[in-house]
């Protein structure tokens, strides 16, 4: 048993907000760290060196009898704990407070819009909105194929959803390549049941030109539970005249502008 080491380690941890914070900063597994704190295990030489470097003590010091180590720490300047700077945390917590109205929108959707990478082609994607802790998060999976028989490209976007002043805001990033951030703004439904939601998507083409683009988008609600494998198999790239996309959706995602329109606007889905 290594009780003196464990007591010394607990004393050093007391200068931080929590053991969880120490583990996060050290990038160490919490169950493993708990074994050190219990006195049942002593770290390997490499791990002990990392601990000492982090807390600013020598290896022979952290192994001292606890009474001696406690006295040593008392006469030394108190460790200066540098607070991690996360200026976005306050803003995100304020936005998360506006996610309560999204409960009825949780579940799976087919998402339709004209592809930015393959102009003229329509994408049918799978999107899932789910609550995790205090926020609503989502994953959007794309299967892009320019023509039957050609290579299929996969993209996975991860993001957060917010309900602000009767509009649903989705902000995400492409998690496989890290080269894309998109924002989608949707018009919510005021019916008791969710059917289809329409809006606009802003992003940059994944092709070589990387041109910022805006496209109309429609989400078609599928329910809280689906057969993931089967549903994903229905996601692909389609021609507008393929017969795979309904006329109502084609009209809602068309990127034309009327002569009197001065801005590119979302269309209400009817």
C-alpha positions in Angstrom: 0.0 0.0 0.0 1.2 3.5 -0.8 -0.8 5.6 1.7 1.7 8.4 2.1 1.9 8.9 -1.7 -1.9 8.8 -1.9 -2.3 11.4 0.9 0.4 13.6 -0.7 -1.4 13.4 -4.1 -4.8 14.3 -2.5 -3.1 17.3 -0.9 -1.8 18.5 -4.2 -5.2 18.0 -5.8 -6.8 20.2 -3.2 -5.3 23.2 -4.8 -7.6 22.6 -7.8 -11.4 22.8 -8.1 -11.8 19.1 -8.4 -10.1 15.8 -9.1 -11.9 15.8 -12.4 -10.2 19.0 -13.4 -6.8 17.5 -12.5 -7.5 14.4 -14.7 -8.7 16.6 -17.6 -5.6 18.8 -17.5 -3.3 15.8 -17.1 -5.3 13.9 -19.8 -5.3 10.9 -17.5 -8.0 8.2 -17.1 -10.1 9.0 -14.0 -10.5 5.4 -12.8 -6.7 4.9 -13.0 -6.1 8.2 -11.1 -8.6 7.0 -8.4 -6.4 4.0 -7.9 -3.5 6.3 -7.1 -5.6 8.3 -4.7 -6.7 5.1 -2.9 -3.1 4.1 -2.2 -3.6 0.7 -3.9 -1.3 1.4 -6.8 1.9 3.4 -7.4 2.3 5.1 -10.9 4.9 3.8 -13.3 8.1 5.8 -13.5 6.8 7.7 -16.6 3.4 8.5 -15.0 5.1 9.6 -11.7 7.3 12.0 -13.7 4.2 13.5 -15.4 2.5 13.9 -12.0 5.5 15.6 -10.5 6.0 17.9 -13.5 2.4 18.9 -13.4 2.3 19.7 -9.6 5.8 21.2 -9.5 7.4 18.8 -7.0 10.3 16.3 -7.1 9.8 12.6 -7.3 11.5 12.0 -3.9 9.3 14.7 -2.4 5.9 13.2 -3.4 7.0 9.9 -1.9 7.9 11.4 1.5 5.9 10.6 4.7 2.8 12.7 4.6 3.6 14.8 7.7 7.0 15.8 6.2 5.4 16.5 2.8 2.6 18.6 4.3 5.2 20.7 6.1 7.2 21.1 2.9 4.2 22.3 1.0 3.2 24.7 3.7 6.5 26.6 3.6 6.6 26.8 -0.2 4.7 29.3 -2.2 1.3 28.1 -3.0 0.9 26.5 -6.4 -0.4 29.0 -8.9 -3.3 27.3 -10.7 -3.8 28.8 -14.1 -7.4 28.9 -15.0 -8.2 27.4 -18.4 -9.5 30.1 -20.7 -12.8 29.1 -22.3 -14.5 32.4 -23.1 -17.0 30.6 -25.3 -18.4 28.6 -22.3 -20.5 31.5 -21.0 -22.0 32.2 -24.4 -22.8 28.5 -25.0 -24.5 28.2 -21.7 -26.8 31.2 -22.5 -27.7 29.6 -25.9 -28.3 26.2 -24.3 -31.0 27.8 -22.1 -33.0 28.3 -25.2 -33.1 24.6 -26.2 -36.1 23.6 -24.1 -38.6 24.4 -26.9 -36.8 21.8 -29.2 -38.2 18.7 -27.4 -40.9 18.0 -30.0 -38.3 18.2 -32.8 -36.1 15.5 -31.4 -35.7 12.5 -33.6 -34.6 11.5 -37.2 -35.0 13.4 -40.4 -34.3 13.1 -44.1 -32.7 16.3 -45.2 -32.9 17.6 -48.8 -30.9 20.3 -50.5 -29.0 20.9 -53.7 -25.4 19.7 -53.3 -22.7 22.4 -53.1 -20.0 19.8 -54.2 -22.0 18.4 -57.2 -24.0 21.3 -58.7 -27.4 20.3 -60.0 -27.6 17.2 -57.8 -29.9 16.8 -54.8 -28.7 15.3 -51.6 -30.9 13.2 -49.3 -29.1 13.1 -45.9 -29.9 11.6 -42.5 -30.0 14.0 -39.5 -30.7 13.1 -35.9 -31.5 15.6 -33.2 -31.1 14.4 -29.6 -30.8 15.9 -26.1 -27.6 15.4 -24.2 -27.4 17.0 -20.8 -28.5 20.6 -21.0 -28.3 21.0 -24.8 -29.7 19.6 -28.0 -27.1 18.1 -30.3 -27.3 16.5 -33.7 -25.4 14.4 -36.3 -25.9 14.8 -40.1 -24.6 12.0 -42.3 -24.1 12.5 -46.0 -23.5 9.9 -48.8 -22.4 11.7 -51.9 -22.2 9.9 -55.3 -22.0 11.9 -58.5 -23.3 9.1 -60.6 -24.3 5.4 -60.1 -21.3 3.1 -59.9 -18.9 5.9 -59.0 -17.1 6.3 -55.7 -19.3 7.2 -52.6 -18.0 10.0 -50.4 -19.1 10.1 -46.7 -19.4 13.2 -44.5 -20.4 13.4 -40.9 -21.4 16.7 -39.4 -21.7 17.3 -35.6 -23.4 20.3 -34.1 -25.7 22.0 -31.7 -29.3 23.2 -32.1 -30.8 26.4 -30.7 -34.3 27.8 -30.7 -34.2 31.6 -30.8 -37.1 33.9 -31.5 -39.2 31.3 -33.3 -36.3 30.1 -35.5 -34.2 26.9 -35.2 -30.5 27.5 -35.6 -28.2 24.6 -36.4 -24.4 25.1 -36.3 -22.1 22.2 -37.1 -18.7 21.1 -38.4 -17.5 18.3 -40.7 -15.9 15.9 -38.2 -14.0 13.6 -40.6 -12.0 16.3 -42.3 -12.5 19.3 -40.1 -12.6 21.6 -43.2 -16.2 22.8 -43.0 -18.6 24.7 -40.8 -22.2 25.2 -41.8 -25.2 27.0 -40.4 -28.8 26.2 -41.1 -31.8 28.3 -40.1 -35.1 26.6 -40.1 -38.7 27.8 -39.8 -40.4 25.8 -37.0 -43.8 24.3 -37.2 -46.6 25.5 -35.0 -48.6 22.3 -35.4 -48.6 19.7 -32.6 -46.8 17.2 -34.8 -43.7 17.8 -36.8 -43.9 17.1 -40.5 -41.4 19.1 -42.7 -39.2 22.1 -41.9 -37.8 24.4 -44.4 -34.9 26.9 -44.3 -31.6 28.0 -45.6 -28.1 26.4 -45.4 -24.8 28.4 -45.6 -21.5 26.7 -46.2 -18.6 26.3 -48.5 -18.3 23.8 -51.3 -16.3 20.7 -50.4 -14.9 20.7 -54.0 -11.6 22.3 -54.8 -13.0 25.8 -55.4 -14.4 26.1 -51.8 -16.9 28.8 -52.9 -19.2 30.0 -50.1 -22.7 29.0 -51.1 -26.3 29.2 -49.8 -29.0 26.7 -50.6 -32.6 26.1 -49.6 -33.2 23.0 -47.4 -36.1 20.8 -46.2 -36.1 18.4 -43.3 -38.6 15.6 -43.4 -39.4 14.1 -40.0 -39.1 10.3 -39.7 -39.8 9.7 -36.0 -37.9 9.1 -32.7 -36.7 5.6 -33.8 -35.7 4.3 -37.2 -33.8 1.4 -38.7 -30.4 3.2 -39.1 -28.9 0.8 -41.6 -32.0 0.8 -43.8 -32.5 4.6 -43.5 -28.9 5.3 -44.4 -29.1 3.1 -47.5 -31.8 5.5 -48.8 -29.5 8.5 -48.5 -27.7 9.4 -51.7 -27.3 11.9 -54.5 -30.2 12.3 -57.0 -31.1 14.1 -60.2 -34.0 16.4 -59.9 -35.9 14.3 -62.6 -35.1 10.9 -61.0 -38.6 10.5 -59.5 -37.0 9.9 -56.1 -37.9 13.3 -54.7 -41.5 14.6 -54.4 -42.6 17.6 -56.3 -43.4 19.5 -53.2 -39.9 19.1 -51.8 -38.4 20.0 -55.3 -40.3 23.2 -55.2 -39.3 24.0 -51.6 -35.6 23.5 -52.2 -35.4 25.1 -55.7 -32.8 27.9 -55.6 -34.5 30.2 -58.1 -35.4 33.8 -57.2 -38.5 35.7 -58.3 -38.0 39.1 -60.1 -39.3 41.0 -57.1 -37.0 39.3 -54.5 -34.0 41.3 -53.5 -32.6 38.7 -51.0 -32.3 34.9 -51.2 -35.0 33.7 -48.8 -36.2 30.5 -47.3 -39.6 29.2 -48.6 -42.4 28.2 -46.3 -43.1 24.5 -46.9 -46.7 23.9 -47.9 
